[in-house]
Amino acid sequence: MNETILAKLKEIEILHQIKVLFAVESGSRAWGFPSKDSDYDVRFVYIKQPAWYLSIDEKRDVIEEPVNNLLDINGWDIRKALKLFRKSNPPLLEWLESSIIYYEGYGFRDEMKSLKEEVFSPKASLHHYLSMAKGNFREYLQGDLVKIKKYFYVLRPIMACLWIEKYNANPPILFQELVDDILQGRTELKQEIDALLARKMSGDEMDLEPRIQVIHDFIDTEIERMTGYANLIKVEQEDPTEILNHLFRKYLNIWD
Protein backbone atom coordinates (compact mmCIF):
# COMPACT_ATOMS: atom_id res chain seq x y z
CA MET A 1 0.00 0.00 0.00
CA ASN A 2 2.91 2.35 0.67
CA GLU A 3 3.94 2.18 -2.98
CA THR A 4 0.39 3.02 -4.06
CA ILE A 5 0.29 6.02 -1.73
CA LEU A 6 3.70 7.29 -2.87
CA ALA A 7 2.66 6.93 -6.52
CA LYS A 8 -0.51 8.91 -5.79
CA LEU A 9 1.47 11.65 -4.06
CA LYS A 10 3.81 11.91 -7.04
CA GLU A 11 0.80 12.14 -9.35
CA ILE A 12 -0.63 14.95 -7.19
CA GLU A 13 2.70 16.80 -7.27
CA ILE A 14 2.77 16.76 -11.07
CA LEU A 15 -0.92 17.57 -11.53
CA HIS A 16 -0.98 20.50 -9.10
CA GLN A 17 2.62 21.68 -9.60
CA ILE A 18 3.51 21.37 -5.93
CA LYS A 19 6.12 19.79 -3.70
CA VAL A 20 4.91 17.57 -0.88
CA LEU A 21 6.76 18.41 2.34
CA PHE A 22 5.49 15.45 4.32
CA ALA A 23 2.68 12.90 4.22
CA VAL A 24 1.45 10.80 7.14
CA GLU A 25 -1.38 8.53 8.21
CA SER A 26 -4.22 10.03 10.20
CA GLY A 27 -7.39 8.43 11.59
CA SER A 28 -7.82 5.02 13.17
CA ARG A 29 -4.58 3.52 11.82
CA ALA A 30 -2.53 6.32 13.34
CA TRP A 31 -4.56 6.15 16.56
CA GLY A 32 -3.75 2.45 16.91
CA PHE A 33 -7.20 0.92 16.53
CA PRO A 34 -7.84 0.11 12.86
CA SER A 35 -10.39 -2.48 11.86
CA LYS A 36 -9.55 -5.06 9.21
CA ASP A 37 -11.42 -3.00 6.63
CA SER A 38 -10.19 0.45 7.71
CA ASP A 39 -9.22 2.73 4.85
CA TYR A 40 -6.02 4.75 4.67
CA ASP A 41 -6.36 8.39 5.77
CA VAL A 42 -3.37 10.13 4.20
CA ARG A 43 -2.74 13.77 5.09
CA PHE A 44 0.01 15.94 3.65
CA VAL A 45 1.42 19.46 3.63
CA TYR A 46 2.63 20.92 0.35
CA ILE A 47 4.17 24.07 -1.08
CA LYS A 48 3.52 25.89 -4.37
CA GLN A 49 6.02 27.90 -6.35
CA PRO A 50 6.69 31.40 -4.91
CA ALA A 51 4.78 33.24 -7.64
CA TRP A 52 1.58 31.46 -6.62
CA TYR A 53 1.60 33.33 -3.29
CA LEU A 54 2.05 36.74 -4.94
CA SER A 55 -1.55 37.46 -5.82
CA ILE A 56 -4.24 39.92 -4.78
CA ASP A 57 -6.80 37.10 -4.91
CA GLU A 58 -7.38 34.41 -2.31
CA LYS A 59 -6.71 30.97 -3.74
CA ARG A 60 -7.78 27.49 -2.77
CA ASP A 61 -5.29 26.19 -0.23
CA VAL A 62 -6.31 22.54 0.03
CA ILE A 63 -6.02 19.56 -2.30
CA GLU A 64 -8.70 16.93 -1.91
CA GLU A 65 -8.73 13.72 -3.88
CA PRO A 66 -11.96 11.73 -4.43
CA VAL A 67 -12.46 9.29 -1.56
CA ASN A 68 -12.79 5.57 -2.26
CA ASN A 69 -13.16 2.51 -0.03
CA LEU A 70 -9.40 2.18 0.36
CA LEU A 71 -7.87 5.64 0.25
CA ASP A 72 -8.79 9.07 1.64
CA ILE A 73 -6.06 11.55 0.76
CA ASN A 74 -5.91 15.32 1.07
CA GLY A 75 -3.46 18.04 1.93
CA TRP A 76 -3.00 21.61 3.12
CA ASP A 77 -0.87 24.33 1.63
CA ILE A 78 2.10 25.34 3.80
CA ARG A 79 0.65 28.78 4.53
CA LYS A 80 -2.66 27.30 5.68
CA ALA A 81 -0.79 24.74 7.78
CA LEU A 82 1.36 27.37 9.48
CA LYS A 83 -1.66 29.59 10.22
CA LEU A 84 -3.39 26.63 11.87
CA PHE A 85 -0.18 25.65 13.63
CA ARG A 86 -0.11 29.13 15.16
CA LYS A 87 -3.57 28.37 16.58
CA SER A 88 -2.42 25.03 18.02
CA ASN A 89 -4.68 23.12 15.63
CA PRO A 90 -5.04 19.60 17.13
CA PRO A 91 -5.47 17.65 13.86
CA LEU A 92 -2.26 19.20 12.51
CA LEU A 93 -0.43 18.45 15.77
CA GLU A 94 -1.61 14.85 15.38
CA TRP A 95 -0.16 14.71 11.87
CA LEU A 96 3.19 15.75 13.31
CA GLU A 97 3.01 12.96 15.91
CA SER A 98 1.89 10.19 13.54
CA SER A 99 4.29 7.24 13.56
CA ILE A 100 3.12 6.16 10.08
CA ILE A 101 5.09 8.39 7.74
CA TYR A 102 4.64 7.89 3.99
CA TYR A 103 6.93 10.66 2.86
CA GLU A 104 9.13 13.25 4.53
CA GLY A 105 11.32 15.70 2.66
CA TYR A 106 13.29 18.90 3.15
CA GLY A 107 13.18 18.75 6.99
CA PHE A 108 9.93 20.70 7.30
CA ARG A 109 8.13 18.25 9.59
CA ASP A 110 11.09 18.12 11.98
CA GLU A 111 11.22 21.91 12.14
CA MET A 112 7.52 22.10 12.93
CA LYS A 113 7.91 19.48 15.65
CA SER A 114 10.73 21.49 17.21
CA LEU A 115 8.34 24.45 17.53
CA LYS A 116 5.41 22.54 19.03
CA GLU A 117 5.96 23.70 22.59
CA GLU A 118 5.99 27.33 21.44
CA VAL A 119 2.60 27.09 19.72
CA PHE A 120 0.77 24.51 21.85
CA SER A 121 -2.28 25.93 23.58
CA PRO A 122 -3.86 23.66 26.20
CA LYS A 123 -7.02 25.75 26.08
CA ALA A 124 -7.47 25.48 22.31
CA SER A 125 -6.69 21.76 22.29
CA LEU A 126 -8.94 21.03 25.24
CA HIS A 127 -11.88 22.82 23.65
CA HIS A 128 -11.32 20.96 20.37
CA TYR A 129 -11.23 17.50 21.94
CA LEU A 130 -14.07 18.25 24.32
CA SER A 131 -16.28 19.47 21.48
CA MET A 132 -15.47 16.31 19.54
CA ALA A 133 -16.32 14.10 22.51
CA LYS A 134 -19.60 15.90 23.18
CA GLY A 135 -20.69 15.77 19.54
CA ASN A 136 -19.93 12.07 19.11
CA PHE A 137 -21.46 11.20 22.48
CA ARG A 138 -24.63 13.04 21.56
CA GLU A 139 -24.83 11.53 18.08
CA TYR A 140 -23.83 7.91 18.68
CA LEU A 141 -24.18 6.88 22.32
CA GLN A 142 -27.65 7.85 23.48
CA GLY A 143 -30.33 5.26 24.21
CA ASP A 144 -30.14 1.77 25.65
CA LEU A 145 -28.83 0.27 22.38
CA VAL A 146 -25.81 1.91 20.78
CA LYS A 147 -23.16 1.20 18.18
CA ILE A 148 -20.55 0.01 20.62
CA LYS A 149 -17.55 0.71 18.36
CA LYS A 150 -18.51 4.40 18.39
CA TYR A 151 -17.29 4.53 21.99
CA PHE A 152 -13.78 5.00 20.62
CA TYR A 153 -14.75 8.23 18.90
CA VAL A 154 -15.73 9.59 22.30
CA LEU A 155 -13.15 7.86 24.49
CA ARG A 156 -10.16 9.03 22.48
CA PRO A 157 -10.91 12.77 22.71
CA ILE A 158 -11.89 12.42 26.38
CA MET A 159 -8.56 10.70 27.10
CA ALA A 160 -6.80 13.50 25.22
CA CYS A 161 -8.53 16.05 27.47
CA LEU A 162 -7.43 14.17 30.57
CA TRP A 163 -3.85 14.04 29.29
CA ILE A 164 -3.85 17.81 28.76
CA GLU A 165 -5.23 18.31 32.27
CA LYS A 166 -2.59 16.01 33.76
CA TYR A 167 0.49 17.12 31.82
CA ASN A 168 -0.42 20.48 30.28
CA ALA A 169 1.03 19.07 27.06
CA ASN A 170 -0.03 17.84 23.66
CA PRO A 171 -1.48 14.32 24.02
CA PRO A 172 0.10 11.33 22.27
CA ILE A 173 -1.67 10.06 19.19
CA LEU A 174 -1.79 6.37 20.17
CA PHE A 175 -4.99 5.47 21.98
CA GLN A 176 -3.38 2.66 23.99
CA GLU A 177 -0.74 5.02 25.36
CA LEU A 178 -3.49 7.34 26.57
CA VAL A 179 -5.45 4.49 28.17
CA ASP A 180 -2.45 2.96 29.93
CA ASP A 181 -1.49 6.29 31.48
CA ILE A 182 -4.85 7.86 32.25
CA LEU A 183 -6.61 4.75 33.58
CA GLN A 184 -3.95 3.55 35.99
CA GLY A 185 -5.74 2.03 38.97
CA ARG A 186 -9.15 1.91 37.23
CA THR A 187 -9.05 -1.82 36.56
CA GLU A 188 -12.68 -2.53 35.65
CA LEU A 189 -12.96 0.39 33.24
CA LYS A 190 -9.63 -0.41 31.57
CA GLN A 191 -10.56 -4.08 31.16
CA GLU A 192 -13.83 -3.15 29.46
CA ILE A 193 -12.07 -0.76 27.10
CA ASP A 194 -9.29 -3.24 26.32
CA ALA A 195 -11.86 -5.96 25.54
CA LEU A 196 -13.78 -3.58 23.29
CA LEU A 197 -10.59 -2.58 21.50
CA ALA A 198 -9.67 -6.23 20.85
CA ARG A 199 -13.11 -6.84 19.33
CA LYS A 200 -12.87 -3.81 17.07
CA MET A 201 -9.42 -4.66 15.78
CA SER A 202 -10.39 -8.29 15.14
CA GLY A 203 -13.02 -7.09 12.69
CA ASP A 204 -16.08 -7.49 14.89
CA GLU A 205 -18.54 -5.03 13.35
CA MET A 206 -20.34 -4.53 16.65
CA ASP A 207 -23.71 -3.25 15.48
CA LEU A 208 -26.36 -2.14 17.96
CA GLU A 209 -25.79 -3.66 21.39
CA PRO A 210 -26.64 -2.75 24.97
CA ARG A 211 -24.43 0.09 26.07
CA ILE A 212 -21.53 -0.66 28.41
CA GLN A 213 -22.55 1.14 31.54
CA VAL A 214 -19.14 1.50 33.18
CA ILE A 215 -17.76 3.17 30.04
CA HIS A 216 -20.89 5.24 29.56
CA ASP A 217 -20.76 6.52 33.14
CA PHE A 218 -17.07 7.40 32.81
CA ILE A 219 -17.73 9.43 29.65
CA ASP A 220 -20.74 11.19 31.13
CA THR A 221 -18.84 12.16 34.29
CA GLU A 222 -15.69 13.32 32.51
CA ILE A 223 -17.50 15.39 29.90
CA GLU A 224 -19.24 17.32 32.66
CA ARG A 225 -16.05 17.70 34.69
CA MET A 226 -13.86 18.69 31.76
CA THR A 227 -16.42 21.26 30.61
CA GLY A 228 -15.95 23.07 33.91
CA TYR A 229 -12.17 22.70 33.74
CA ALA A 230 -11.98 24.05 30.17
CA ASN A 231 -13.76 27.22 31.21
CA LEU A 232 -11.15 27.92 33.89
CA ILE A 233 -8.00 27.58 31.79
CA LYS A 234 -6.08 30.76 31.19
CA VAL A 235 -3.08 30.77 28.90
CA GLU A 236 -0.58 33.48 28.08
CA GLN A 237 1.67 32.80 25.10
CA GLU A 238 4.06 34.77 23.00
CA ASP A 239 2.99 35.34 19.41
CA PRO A 240 4.98 32.90 17.20
CA THR A 241 4.04 34.65 13.94
CA GLU A 242 7.52 35.95 13.11
CA ILE A 243 9.09 32.54 13.68
CA LEU A 244 6.51 30.95 11.39
CA ASN A 245 6.95 33.68 8.78
CA HIS A 246 10.66 32.88 8.74
CA LEU A 247 9.89 29.18 8.30
CA PHE A 248 7.51 29.93 5.42
CA ARG A 249 10.06 32.08 3.59
CA LYS A 250 12.79 29.51 4.16
CA TYR A 251 10.83 26.76 2.46
CA LEU A 252 9.88 28.90 -0.51
CA ASN A 253 13.58 28.66 -1.38
CA ILE A 254 13.39 24.91 -2.09
CA TRP A 255 12.23 25.85 -5.59
CA ASP A 256 15.57 27.58 -6.36
Beta strands, then each sheet from edge to edge (+ up, - down):
strand 1: 19-26
strand 2: 40-47
strand 3: 62-64
strand 4: 71-77
strand 5: 101-104
strand 6: 145-147
strand 7: 208-210
sheet 1: 3+ 4- 2- 1+ 5-
sheet 2: 6+ 7-
end
